[in-house]
Amino acid sequence: MPPKKRTSKKRAAEAGPWYADGLKFKCTQCGNCCTGAPGYVFVNQKEIDAIAAFIGRPGRGLTKEHLRRVYNSGYSLTEDPNNGDCCFLKTTPDGKRACSIYPVRPLQCRTWPFWDDLLESPEAWDSAADGCPGMNRGKTHDLVQIRVRLNARDWDDLPS
């Protein structure tokens, strides 16, 4: 009996994901990913404590100005209801918009743009890249580095 023919789907799976050769990304700290349509920037207690300490509130947590309860799943950073800006996106005196807590930003922010929905297809990646000047530029993240970010569940899961 002749061997079974491989299907194109099986060949594609063996070749790996569409980004198997890596993706380029270097955060420019432009703030574009920190604004837009309403959404959630989920934070855990460790992140809340780190952010609170960073902004001068050690041991006192964050206020309603910075934090909101989301269903039964935890907390999210707040957004400006007028424009969707994250509460920590600030405009510098020279007009640049930047994250004011960048060194202690939440895991969700640290793993951008290596999110499931953006890695689903080249089209999804390219669509996000239209608004992010750091995508498709800078250093190449290989497949292992991408998967580390994609699967991270805590700051400690990421390389320093």
N, C-alpha and C positions, 0 to 999 in steps of 0.2 A: 504494500500500500504506500503511495507517495506521501511525503510529509505534508502536513497541513500548511496551506498558504497563510502567511502572516497578514493580518488585516492592517490597514493604515492606522487605525486607532491604537492597535498594539504597538506598532512601530513608533508612533508618536509618544506613547507612554515610556517606551524603552529609551527614547532620545531625551526624555526629561521634559520639564516645563518649557514654555516658550522663552523664558528668561534664563535657561540653563547656562548660557555663556556669560551671564552676569548683567548687571544694570548699573549705569552711572548715576551717582547722586552726591551732591555736596550742598549742605544747607547753607543758604545765603543769609539767613535770618531776616528775610524780607517781610515776614508776617502774613503772607498770603494764605497760608494754611490755618491761620488763627482767626479768620473772619469768614463771613459768608452766611449761607443758609443756616438756620438754627440746627443745632445738633448737640452732641454730648462729648465732653472730655472727661471720661471717667477717671476718678482718683481713688486710691485706697488710703488707709490710715497712715501708712508709712509715708506716702507722698504728701498727704495733708500736713503731717508733722514737719516734713522737710521744707515745704513751701512756707508754712507758718514761721519756722525758725529763720528762713531766708529773708522774709519781709519784716522781721523784728517782733514776732509774736510767739517766741518759743514757749511751748507748754500751754498756749492759749488757743491753739487751733485757728481755724479760719471763720470769718463771719459770713452772714447772708450776702454780703457784698461780693464774696468770692466763691461761695459754695451753695449748691442746692441739692436737695434730696431727690433722687430719681427712683420712682416706683419703689420696689423692694430690693432693687439691685445695687444700691449704694449711693454714691455722690458724684456730681459732675461740677466742674468749674462753671461759674455763671458767665453769661454773655450780655452784651449791651443789646437791649431789645430793639433799638433803632437801627443797628447796622450789623448785628451778629458778631461783633468783635469779642474775643475772649477778654475777660476782665483783666488779664495780665498783659494784653497787647497795648503798648504805650507808644506815643509819638515823641521822639527825641527832639531836642531844640533845633536840630538841623533838618527836621521834617521826616526822618526815617522812622518807619514803624517797626518795632521790635518787641520780642518777648522779654518782659521785665524779670522773669524768673528762669531764664534759659538754663542756668547751671543745675536747677532742680526741677526742670519741667517734667511733667508726668510721662510714664512709660508710653502712653498712647502717642504723645508728641515725639518722643525719642525714636519710635519705630516708623514714623512717617518717612517715606511713602511706601514702605514695605508692608502694606495691608492687604488682606485677602481680596477685597473687591478691586484694588488697583492692579493686583497681580493676576487677575482672572484672564486678562487678554491684553495683547499689545494695544488694542484700541482703548481699553480702559486706562492703561498706563499713559498713553499719548494724550488722552483727554485731560487727565490730571496735570500732565506736564505743560499743557497750555497755560495754566495759571501758576506754575511753580518754576521759577528760573533755575533752581538747583537740580531738577530732574534732567537726565540725559547729559549732565555735565559733571565734571569733577572725577573723583576716583571711581573705579569700577568695583562694585561689590560682587563677589563671586557667589555661586549658588549656596555654598555653606553659610556665608555671611548673611545672605538674604533669608535663608531658613531660620537662622538664629534669631533675627529680628521678627520674622513672621510668627515664630513660636514662643517668643518671650512672654513671660507672665509676671515678671518682676524685674526691677532694675538690675539685680544680681545676675540675671540671665544674659545680660548684654556685656560685651567686652568694654573695658574702661577706655 
